[in-house]
Amino acid sequence: MRAIAMMFIALAKFKKSLSKEVVEQNMKDIETDTEGQIKYLGIYWTLGRYDTVVMFEALDEKAAMNMVLRRADRMDIEMLVAVPADESHPSGPV
């Protein structure tokens, strides 16, 4: 992966209740992702509207979309592009 990557946040909700098979498939997908153009920064279980929140870097939007599409059969995922806040411009990017 090149040094400058885009940061994304994925908000995921499982379509069905978790099973051993679903967890195993997700672990295989994570392994495949990390061999390619995805670098995970954090994966969190959450309570509320979403089941998980995932922070990751990808080379570009296409790589991020491919990561999401691999899970479309078992998750509804909302993906956000994250732009780091700059201390000199806390109100947002200039």
Buried (B, 14 or more C-beta within 10 A) or exposed (E): EEEEBBBBBBBBEBEEEEEEEBEEBBEEBBEEBEEEBBBEEEBEEEEEEBBBBBBBBBBEEEBBEBBBEBBEEBBEBEBEEEEEEEEEEEEEEE
